[in-house]
Amino acid sequence: MTGGPPAIEARGLVKRYGEKVALAGVDIDLPRGTVTALLGPNGAGKTTAVRILTTLSTPDAGRATVAGFDVTSQAHEVRRRIGLTAQDATVDPLLTGHENLVMVGRLHQLGRAEAQARADELLDAFSLSDAGDRIADTYSGGMRRRLDLAVTLVARPEVLFLDEPTTGLDPRARAELWDVLDGLVGMGASLLLTTQYLEEADRLADDIVVVDHGRVIARGDARNLKRQVGGDHIGVTVADPADLDAAAAVLARVCGADPVTDHADHTTTAPTSEGVAGLAAVAGALAEAAIAVEDLSLRQPTLDEVFLTLTGSAPSDQDLQGADR
């Protein structure tokens, strides 16, 4: 569903906790049928923004609408149209998967037969039908997160908020959940997610909003963000470690920039503004210098490098534990 008002439109959101400024004028836009990721270090304000947009907190200044309704003056209407998957799974571990879904359906005032049918539909959609009669406490971490997301979808919300949706999952379970989210977007869902995993934002989001110290410091899709912080890089891996310094000198001369050299990996890398032409020039210069290479590549910076450049630090251990306010 792409018509109607934007899924989310926020302007100048401010939130203070005593002397601490959690948000200092944040703007967020989420067109319908798209995915926006909020990315930032611990304490950047990601979860605070989600709490405001889901009516769990009120802004000190600014305004926001979700599905066309004001989050402050029309909070009840907003809550009827959203789903929220928090960092910790909220399913009842003593109920079966099917019972969890039916219970939530009844809480949303679905009739008994409709709640039963919706539970069966969601168990099938999330590949949980075979486990539907098992106690949720016996589910793996990935299964519980899928069930938690299914619970969020019982009432068919227009806008989904996913706060660190894959925290604590192993890489396989994370990839499985990404596939589920791809399917939801394919059916027209509108998703706002906060994430501690940079590759998650790269993989899922149409738009990435980078926040730090309560402010938006960059926005755009992953490709544009990568271009903002330095464009392409040429990387050389030499066949003989003794040639590494000579290869670095070639890179410096051709690219006109100081290369970064990793002696352990026998690699040297430098930025270039010449694209493929720069790569060809480096290849020719290396051949002329009789330097044998194992790999020669042209690549964009990783999202990790973008994050480091924009925020001045890599994600901390606390970030990787999903801590944020």
ZAZAVO-165288 format. One record per residue: y, z, x of N, C-alpha, C in turn; residue in three letters. Coordinates in steps of 0.02 Angstrom, whole numbers, plus 50000, padded with zeros to 5 digits. Each point is the difference from the previous one (the first is absolute). Layout:
! ZAZAVO-165288
n_c2|n_c3|n_c1|ca_c2|ca_c3|ca_c1|c_c2|c_c3|c_c1|type
Y|Z|X|Y|Z|X|Y|Z|X|ALA;
...
! end
This chain:
! ZAZAVO-165288
n_c2|n_c3|n_c1|ca_c2|ca_c3|ca_c1|c_c2|c_c3|c_c1|type
49940|50000|50043|50060|50000|49957|50062|50000|50044|MET;
50038|49943|49998|50057|49993|50044|50067|49999|49963|THR;
49998|49998|49932|50062|50001|49962|50026|50070|49991|GLY;
50059|50005|49967|50028|50065|49986|50039|50028|50059|GLY;
50022|50062|49993|50040|50031|50053|49958|50011|50063|PRO;
50033|50013|50058|49961|50014|50061|49955|50061|49989|PRO;
49944|50001|50035|49956|50058|49995|50037|50063|50024|ALA;
50038|49993|50055|50040|50056|50026|50067|49973|50024|ILE;
50053|50035|49983|50066|49984|50027|50036|50066|50013|GLU;
50010|50017|50063|50032|50063|50019|50061|49985|50043|ALA;
50054|50037|49987|50062|49990|50038|50029|50067|50021|ARG;
50011|50007|50065|50035|50057|50028|49968|50068|49988|GLY;
49933|50003|50003|49966|50063|49986|50015|50052|50055|LEU;
50022|50058|49978|50015|50056|50045|49962|50061|49976|VAL;
49968|50035|50047|49966|50062|49984|50008|50048|50058|LYS;
50023|50062|49984|50009|50052|50050|49956|50060|49983|ARG;
49974|50031|50051|49966|50065|49993|50037|50049|50045|TYR;
50048|50036|49970|50042|50043|50040|50042|49959|50048|GLY;
49994|50016|50064|50038|49963|50051|49967|49935|50019|GLU;
49937|49992|49982|49963|49940|50020|50013|49943|49951|LYS;
50017|49941|50027|50009|49940|49959|49936|49959|50005|VAL;
49963|49999|49945|49936|49964|49999|50012|49925|49988|ALA;
50048|49984|49957|50018|49930|49987|50076|49996|50004|LEU;
50025|49948|50034|50072|49994|50010|50026|49933|49977|ALA;
49983|49981|49938|50025|49937|49972|49951|49943|50006|GLY;
49940|50009|49974|49946|49951|50007|49999|49951|49942|VAL;
49994|49936|50015|49991|49948|49950|49929|49973|50004|ASP;
49969|49991|49942|49931|49974|49997|49997|49950|49943|ILE;
49970|49942|50013|49988|49950|49948|49926|49980|50001|ASP;
49971|49997|49940|49931|49977|49994|49997|49949|49943|LEU;
50000|49935|50015|49990|49950|49947|49931|50008|49969|PRO;
49994|49982|49938|49935|50006|49966|49948|49955|50033|ARG;
49938|50026|50003|49945|49961|50027|50000|49996|50075|GLY;
50036|50045|50034|50002|50000|50073|49984|50070|50028|THR;
49995|50003|50066|49986|50063|50036|50056|50013|50049|VAL;
50028|50060|49996|50049|50023|50050|49972|50061|50034|THR;
50004|50002|50066|49977|50058|50039|50060|50038|50028|ALA;
49998|50066|49992|50049|50043|50033|49968|50025|50064|LEU;
50030|49984|50056|49973|50015|50066|50050|50042|50039|LEU;
49977|50051|50033|50045|50041|50040|49964|50059|50030|GLY;
50031|50032|50050|49968|50057|50033|49999|50062|49954|PRO;
49965|50051|50024|49997|50063|49963|50070|50026|49985|ASN;
50011|50021|49937|50065|50026|49982|50052|49948|49984|GLY;
49981|49936|49998|50049|49947|49989|50027|50000|49928|ALA;
49962|50026|49953|50023|50002|49931|49958|49959|49952|GLY;
49943|49974|50023|49958|49955|49959|49976|50036|49937|LYS;
49969|50058|50009|49972|50035|49943|50055|50026|49954|THR;
50057|50019|50028|50057|50021|49958|50021|49943|49954|THR;
50002|49940|50026|50018|49942|49959|49950|49989|49944|ALA;
49936|50007|50016|49948|49991|49949|50006|50054|49947|VAL;
50014|50061|50020|50006|50055|49951|50058|49987|49952|ARG;
50054|49973|50025|50057|49984|49956|49981|49943|49952|ILE;
49969|49948|50026|49984|49942|49959|49946|50014|49949|LEU;
49959|50052|50012|49948|50018|49951|50021|50059|49957|THR;
50064|50019|50002|50031|50053|49959|49977|50070|50018|THR;
49968|50008|50058|49980|50067|50021|50057|50038|50033|LEU;
50054|49964|50016|50059|50030|50030|50060|49960|49976|SER;
50059|50031|50002|50061|49964|49978|50045|49988|50060|THR;
50033|49944|50002|50045|49986|50056|50065|50040|49993|PRO;
50031|50016|50057|50066|50032|50000|50055|49949|49990|ASP;
49986|49938|50016|50047|49946|49989|49961|49935|49998|ALA;
50031|49947|49973|49967|49937|49993|49964|49994|49934|GLY;
49970|49942|49989|49964|49989|49938|49940|49955|50013|ARG;
49951|50003|49955|49941|49958|50007|49970|49986|49932|ALA;
49974|49940|49992|49962|49982|49941|49930|49979|50020|THR;
49952|50018|49959|49931|49978|50009|49977|49969|49934|VAL;
49976|49938|50004|49981|49962|49941|50058|49996|49950|ALA;
50061|50001|50026|50059|49993|49958|50028|50064|49971|GLY;
49970|50058|50017|50023|50064|49973|50026|50045|50055|PHE;
50053|50036|49984|50032|50044|50048|49955|50060|50015|ASP;
49990|50016|50064|49953|50052|50018|50025|50070|49982|VAL;
50065|50007|49989|50028|50065|49983|50008|50008|49924|THR;
50035|49954|49969|50016|50008|49928|49943|49975|49955|SER;
49954|49960|50027|49945|49974|49960|49933|50014|50035|GLN;
49994|50060|50027|49941|50018|50039|49936|49992|49960|ALA;
50001|50018|49937|49940|49996|49958|49976|49928|49995|HIS;
50047|49953|49991|49981|49929|49996|49972|49975|50066|GLU;
50029|50023|50055|49975|49981|50066|49928|50024|50008|VAL;
49987|50063|49984|49933|50029|50010|49947|49963|49959|ARG;
50020|49972|49943|49952|49963|49959|49980|49934|50032|ARG;
50037|49977|50049|49989|49933|50027|49979|49999|50073|ARG;
49988|50057|50029|49983|50002|50071|49932|50033|50012|ILE;
49972|49985|50059|49942|50036|50025|50015|50023|50070|GLY;
49976|50059|50017|50013|50029|50067|49935|50023|50031|LEU;
49985|49972|50059|49944|50024|50040|50030|50037|50059|THR;
49990|50066|50001|50030|50042|50052|49957|49999|50063|ALA;
50024|50035|50052|49964|50000|50064|49931|50031|49994|GLN;
49993|50051|49958|49935|50033|49991|49970|49978|49933|ASP;
49935|49987|50001|49965|49979|49940|50007|50055|49946|ALA;
50011|49978|49938|50012|50048|49946|49944|50001|49948|THR;
49944|49968|50014|49945|50000|49953|49967|50069|49998|VAL;
49968|50015|49944|49964|50064|49994|49932|49992|50033|ASP;
49987|50037|50054|49937|49990|50037|49938|50023|49961|PRO;
50009|50039|49947|49943|50025|49962|49981|49956|49942|LEU;
50039|49947|49988|49984|49951|49948|49972|49937|50031|LEU;
49963|49962|49961|49978|49935|50025|50059|49952|50002|THR;
49990|49944|50034|50052|49950|50001|50018|49977|49930|GLY;
49950|49988|49959|50011|49978|49931|50037|50053|49961|HIS;
49981|50062|50008|50032|50055|49963|50073|50008|50021|GLU;
50015|49991|50064|50069|50004|50023|50043|49948|49964|ASN;
49975|49939|49996|50038|49946|49970|50008|50009|49925|LEU;
49948|50023|49967|50004|50012|49928|50050|50056|49985|VAL;
49997|50053|50041|50046|50056|49989|50072|49977|50005|MET;
50016|49960|50051|50068|49977|50008|50020|49953|49942|VAL;
49953|49959|49978|50014|49957|49943|50017|50040|49938|GLY;
49963|50054|49988|50014|50043|49942|50068|50034|50007|ARG;
50017|50020|50062|50066|50030|50011|50056|49951|49986|LEU;
49985|49935|50009|50049|49948|49984|49994|49978|49927|HIS;
49965|50040|49961|49995|49990|49927|49962|49937|49982|GLN;
49954|49978|50043|49954|49947|49980|49947|50030|49954|LEU;
49976|49960|49952|49945|50023|49959|49937|50008|50042|GLY;
49951|50037|49974|49939|50013|50040|49966|49935|50020|ARG;
49991|49954|49954|49966|49938|50016|50040|49958|50050|ALA;
50067|49999|49991|50042|49962|50046|49999|50030|50069|GLU;
50001|50067|50005|49997|50034|50065|49934|49985|50035|ALA;
49945|50001|49962|49934|49984|50029|49999|49929|50027|GLN;
50027|49953|49960|49999|49930|50021|50045|49989|50061|ALA;
50057|50034|50002|50045|49993|50056|49968|50028|50064|ARG;
49965|50056|49993|49965|50029|50057|49948|49952|50028|ALA;
49961|49969|49957|49949|49952|50022|50032|49941|50035|ASP;
50056|49976|49972|50036|49943|50028|50024|50015|50071|GLU;
50029|50059|50009|50028|50018|50066|49945|50015|50051|LEU;
49946|50031|49978|49945|50012|50047|49973|49934|50026|LEU;
49996|49950|49957|49976|49935|50021|50051|49967|50046|ASP;
50064|50004|49983|50052|49968|50040|50004|50028|50071|ALA;
49983|50065|50007|50005|50033|50066|49931|50009|50033|PHE;
49951|49962|49975|49932|50001|50029|49971|50070|50002|SER;
50011|50037|49946|49975|50069|49995|49951|50009|49942|LEU;
49979|49946|49968|49956|50006|49942|49936|50037|50016|SER;
49970|49986|50058|49938|50033|50018|50009|50074|50013|ASP;
50062|50022|50015|50014|50070|50014|50035|50035|49943|ALA;
50008|49965|49944|50039|50027|49945|49973|50065|49971|GLY;
49935|50011|50004|49969|50060|49973|49989|50054|50052|ASP;
50026|49988|50060|49994|50050|50053|50061|50045|50001|ARG;
49990|50063|50020|50055|50047|50008|50047|49974|50054|ILE;
50066|50001|49987|50048|49972|50047|49998|50035|50068|ALA;
49978|50063|50001|49995|50037|50063|49951|49969|50048|ASP;
49954|49958|49974|49950|49968|50043|50024|49932|50027|THR;
50060|49978|49980|50026|49935|50021|50023|50003|50072|TYR;
49995|49943|50034|50030|49994|50066|50076|49999|49993|SER;
50035|50006|50057|50073|49999|49998|50027|49936|49970|GLY;
49971|49943|50018|50023|49937|49973|49987|49994|49926|GLY;
49943|50025|49977|49984|49998|49928|50048|50044|49961|MET;
50017|50058|50027|50045|50045|49964|50070|49970|49996|ARG;
50022|49965|50052|50065|49969|49997|50000|49942|49949|ARG;
49945|49963|49996|49995|49947|49950|50000|50030|49929|ARG;
49965|50056|49992|50000|50033|49935|50069|50026|49983|LEU;
50034|50027|50050|50068|50026|49989|50047|49944|49978|ASP;
49993|49941|50031|50041|49943|49981|49981|49976|49930|LEU;
49935|50002|49984|49979|49981|49933|50030|50046|49947|ALA;
50001|50066|50015|50031|50048|49955|50073|49982|49987|VAL;
50034|49979|50053|50071|49981|49994|50009|49941|49952|THR;
49950|49958|49994|50006|49938|49961|49976|50006|49928|LEU;
49975|50059|49981|49971|50007|49933|50049|49978|49946|VAL;
50062|50019|50005|50050|49985|49948|50035|49934|50011|ALA;
49973|49959|50045|50029|49934|50015|50075|50004|50017|ARG;
50018|50036|50053|50070|50008|50017|50031|49935|50023|PRO;
50065|49993|49989|50036|49941|50022|50016|50001|50075|GLU;
50011|50061|50026|50019|50008|50070|49956|50053|50031|VAL;
49972|49984|50059|49957|50047|50035|50034|50026|50063|LEU;
49997|50066|50010|50025|50032|50061|49940|50026|50039|PHE;
49993|49978|50061|49944|50021|50042|50028|50035|50061|LEU;
49994|50066|50001|50027|50040|50054|49944|50013|50050|ASP;
50003|49965|50057|49949|50004|50052|49931|49989|49970|GLU;
49986|49941|49970|49938|49990|49962|49936|50002|50041|PRO;
50004|49987|50066|49938|49998|50039|49997|50055|50053|THR;
50042|50052|49992|49998|50056|50048|49930|50031|50001|THR;
49974|50010|50060|49935|50033|50008|49940|49956|49992|GLY;
50010|49935|49985|49943|49956|49993|49982|49968|50067|LEU;
49935|49985|50008|49980|49965|50061|50019|49926|49992|ASP;
49999|49962|50055|50024|49930|49996|49964|49958|49947|PRO;
49935|50011|49991|49963|49960|49950|50025|50016|49930|ARG;
50006|50065|49984|50022|50020|49934|50072|49977|49988|ALA;
50041|50002|50052|50069|49977|49994|50002|49926|49983|ARG;
49959|49960|50034|49998|49928|49986|49976|49986|49929|ALA;
49951|50040|49977|49975|49991|49931|50056|50014|49950|GLU;
50039|50052|50012|50054|50016|49954|50054|49947|50002|LEU;
50013|49973|50059|50049|49945|50005|49978|49941|49956|TRP;
49935|49985|49999|49976|49946|49958|50012|50014|49927|ASP;
49990|50064|49980|50013|50020|49931|50074|49989|49983|VAL;
50044|50021|50045|50072|49992|49988|50019|49926|49997|LEU;
49969|49959|50042|50012|49927|49996|49984|49975|49930|ASP;
49944|50025|49972|49980|49978|49933|50051|50021|49948|GLY;
50027|50061|50006|50050|50023|49952|50063|49957|50003|LEU;
50021|49984|50060|50060|49958|50007|49986|49931|49972|VAL;
49939|49974|50011|49982|49935|49973|50004|49999|49924|GLY;
49992|50058|49968|50004|50004|49927|50071|50017|49976|MET;
50048|50001|50048|50070|50009|49981|50027|50070|50006|GLY;
49963|50045|50033|50024|50069|50007|50061|50002|50046|ALA;
50042|50050|49988|50059|50013|50043|49986|50065|50037|SER;
50000|49998|50067|49980|50058|50040|50056|50021|50048|LEU;
50014|50065|50002|50040|50029|50053|49956|50047|50038|LEU;
49991|49989|50064|49957|50044|50038|50036|50027|50061|LEU;
49986|50063|50015|50019|50028|50064|49938|50000|50043|THR;
50008|49989|50063|49940|49996|50042|50015|50026|50070|THR;
49948|50029|50030|50003|50022|50069|49970|49947|50046|GLN;
49968|49950|49971|49966|49949|50039|50042|49936|50002|TYR;
50024|49982|50059|50043|49943|50006|49964|49936|49980|LEU;
49935|49995|50017|49963|49940|49981|49991|49994|49925|GLU;
50003|50058|49965|49996|49999|49927|50061|49965|49970|GLU;
50058|50018|50024|50061|49967|49977|49998|49925|50017|ALA;
49977|49984|50060|49995|49931|50021|49953|49961|49955|ASP;
49945|50033|49981|49947|49968|49961|50017|49991|49926|ARG;
50034|50050|49970|50007|50002|49928|50069|49980|49974|LEU;
50052|50015|50037|50067|49999|49971|50034|49932|50002|ALA;
50033|49983|49944|50045|49942|49999|50066|50017|50034|ASP;
50019|50064|49994|50064|50023|50028|49989|50068|50030|ASP;
50030|50014|50057|49994|50064|50035|50069|50030|50007|ILE;
50007|50063|49979|50063|50036|50008|49987|50055|50051|VAL;
50035|49996|50056|49991|50050|50053|50054|50053|49992|VAL;
49979|50063|49992|50048|50055|49992|49993|50048|50058|VAL;
50056|50030|50019|50000|50049|50054|50059|50047|49988|ASP;
49988|50065|50003|50052|50050|49987|50035|49987|49934|HIS;
49961|49981|49949|50027|49993|49933|50039|49937|49988|GLY;
50001|49954|50046|50038|49938|49992|49955|49939|50010|ARG;
50016|49946|49967|49966|49936|50011|50028|49969|50063|VAL;
49957|49988|50049|50024|49971|50063|49978|49928|50009|ILE;
49954|49976|49958|49980|49930|50003|49960|49984|49937|ALA;
50001|49937|49981|49958|49978|49945|49985|49926|50008|ARG;
49945|49979|49970|49979|49930|50004|49924|49997|50001|GLY;
49972|49939|49999|49928|49996|50007|49981|50011|50073|ASP;
49935|50007|50012|49978|50018|50067|50022|49948|50052|ALA;
49997|49937|49981|50019|49947|50048|50073|50004|50018|ARG;
50043|50011|49950|50071|50004|50014|50018|50062|50041|ASN;
49967|50056|49985|50012|50060|50040|49982|49989|50073|LEU;
49945|49966|50011|49979|49986|50068|50051|49956|50036|LYS;
50028|49952|49963|50050|49957|50030|50064|50038|50017|ARG;
50016|50050|49959|50061|50039|50011|50001|50038|50066|GLN;
49940|50016|50026|49998|50043|50059|49977|49964|50062|VAL;
50011|49935|50003|49988|49969|50065|49963|49935|50000|GLY;
49980|49974|49942|49968|49935|49999|49933|49999|50033|GLY;
49984|49942|50030|49933|49989|50029|49994|50030|50070|ASP;
49937|50012|50019|49983|50023|50067|49946|49955|50028|HIS;
50005|49987|50065|49947|49963|50035|49961|50051|50041|ILE;
49934|49998|49992|49957|50045|50037|49953|49963|50046|GLY;
49991|50025|50060|49956|49970|50049|49949|50052|50023|VAL;
49936|49981|49998|49948|50041|50029|49970|49961|50058|THR;
50006|50028|50060|49978|49962|50060|49926|50010|50013|VAL;
49970|49950|50030|49929|50004|50017|49989|50045|50061|ALA;
50047|49999|50047|49995|50040|50061|50058|50051|50000|ASP;
49984|50065|49999|50053|50051|49998|50051|49993|50057|PRO;
49979|49970|50055|50045|49991|50056|50057|49952|49983|ALA;
49992|49959|49949|50051|49952|49980|50049|50027|49948|ASP;
49990|50064|49980|50039|50025|49944|50075|50002|50015|LEU;
50019|50023|50058|50071|50004|50016|50031|49930|50004|ASP;
49962|49953|50026|50025|49931|50004|50008|49970|49930|ALA;
49954|50016|49955|50006|49976|49931|50061|50031|49966|ALA;
50012|50063|50013|50059|50033|49972|50064|49968|50025|ALA;
50000|49980|50064|50059|49967|50027|50011|49932|49967|ALA;
49946|49964|49985|50005|49937|49964|50030|50011|49931|VAL;
49975|50050|49965|50025|50015|49933|50075|50017|50003|LEU;
50019|50041|50048|50070|50021|50005|50045|49939|50012|ALA;
49977|49954|50041|50040|49941|50016|50006|49953|49941|ARG;
49944|49987|49966|50000|49951|49946|50032|50028|49937|VAL;
49985|50064|49985|50025|50030|49938|50070|50030|50007|CYS;
50020|50012|50061|50066|50029|50011|50005|50072|49976|GLY;
49944|50037|50002|49999|50070|49978|49949|50038|50042|ALA;
50012|50065|50007|49953|50041|50038|49935|50009|49961|ASP;
49943|49982|50029|49936|50008|49966|49976|50073|50002|PRO;
49956|50016|49954|49965|50065|50000|49930|49987|50024|VAL;
49980|50035|50054|49936|49988|50032|49953|50059|49991|THR;
49938|49985|49980|49948|50050|49993|49946|49986|50052|ASP;
50000|50039|50054|49953|49987|50054|49928|50014|49980|HIS;
49990|50047|49955|49932|50016|49979|49968|49942|49962|ALA;
50041|49965|49959|49974|49945|49960|50012|49932|50033|ASP;
50033|50000|50058|50014|49938|50037|50043|49953|49958|HIS;
50048|50028|49962|50042|49960|49957|50074|50010|50016|THR;
50039|49950|49985|50073|50005|50006|50030|49962|49941|THR;
50053|50028|49970|50029|49973|49938|50075|49998|50005|THR;
50031|49947|49973|50073|49995|50000|50023|49967|49936|ALA;
50059|50018|49975|50027|49967|49940|50024|49930|50016|PRO;
49998|49957|49948|50024|49932|50008|50034|49977|49936|THR;
50050|49959|50007|50033|49970|49942|49981|49927|49994|SER;
49955|49977|50043|49984|49928|50002|49937|49982|49962|GLU;
49964|50049|49974|49940|49985|49961|49947|49963|50040|GLY;
49971|49948|49968|49946|49962|50031|50024|49966|50064|VAL;
50062|49977|50001|50026|49968|50061|50000|50049|50058|ALA;
50018|50064|49986|49997|50051|50052|49930|50012|50024|GLY;
49952|49999|49954|49930|50009|50019|49977|49944|50045|LEU;
50019|49938|49983|49980|49943|50041|50032|50004|50069|ALA;
50063|50023|50004|50033|50006|50065|49966|50052|50043|ALA;
49980|50056|49971|49964|50052|50037|49933|49973|50025|VAL;
49965|49964|49956|49935|49972|50020|50007|49953|50060|ALA;
50052|49957|49998|50011|49955|50055|50017|50036|50064|GLY;
50042|50053|49995|50020|50037|50060|49942|50038|50029|ALA;
49956|50027|49958|49941|50036|50025|49953|49951|50035|LEU;
49991|49941|49972|49956|49950|50031|50029|49978|50067|ALA;
50066|49990|50002|50032|49979|50063|49992|50053|50053|GLU;
50000|50065|49980|49991|50054|50047|49927|50016|50015|ALA;
49954|49961|49970|49928|50008|50010|49976|50070|49979|ALA;
50028|50025|49945|49980|50065|49973|49952|49988|49942|ILE;
49938|50021|50008|49950|49992|49947|50010|50054|49947|ALA;
49995|49981|49937|50010|50049|49946|49939|50002|49955|VAL;
49988|50059|49971|49948|50007|49951|50027|49990|49929|GLU;
50064|50015|49992|50029|49992|49934|50075|49988|50007|ASP;
50026|49955|49959|50071|49985|49997|50017|49993|49927|LEU;
50047|50042|49975|50011|50001|49928|50074|50007|49983|SER;
50017|49976|49941|50066|50008|49970|49991|50040|49937|LEU;
50034|50057|49995|49990|50043|49942|50065|50032|49980|ARG;
50002|50023|49937|50055|50041|49976|49985|50073|50018|GLN;
50052|50042|50002|49987|50071|50012|49959|50028|49942|PRO;
49960|50051|50014|49963|50033|49948|50047|50043|49957|THR;
49976|50019|49942|50041|50044|49958|50009|50068|50034|LEU;
49952|50020|50040|50009|50062|50039|50060|49995|50046|ASP;
50007|49942|50033|50057|49990|50045|50066|49998|49961|GLU;
49998|49971|49940|50059|50000|49957|50020|50072|49983|VAL;
49951|50039|49979|50012|50070|49982|50030|50038|50059|PHE;
49973|49990|50059|50024|50034|50060|50072|49980|50014|LEU;
50015|49936|49994|50068|49975|50014|50050|50026|49949|THR;
49981|50000|49937|50047|50020|49947|50014|50074|49998|LEU;
49947|50041|50009|50007|50072|49991|50007|50037|50066|THR;
49985|49966|50056|50006|50032|50065|49940|50042|50019|GLY;
49948|50000|49957|49940|50038|50017|49941|49971|49964|SER;
49941|50010|50028|49939|49981|49967|49983|50052|49947|ALA;
49957|49983|49951|49979|50049|49951|49970|50061|50034|PRO;
50021|50060|49978|49976|50061|50030|49933|50021|49970|SER;
49969|50052|50030|49938|50027|49972|50010|50022|49928|ASP;
50060|50029|49985|50013|50021|49932|50005|49941|49954|GLN;
50029|49944|50023|50001|49940|49959|49930|49979|49982|ASP;
49956|50002|50050|49932|49978|49989|49960|50048|49957|LEU;
50029|50057|49984|49968|50046|49953|50032|49994|49931|GLN;
50048|49953|49995|50030|49986|49935|50053|50049|49980|GLY;
50025|50042|50046|50050|50050|49981|50067|49965|49991|ALA;
50033|50013|49944|50066|49970|49987|50032|50036|49943|ASP;
50064|50010|50006|50040|50026|49944|50067|49964|49999|ARG;
! end
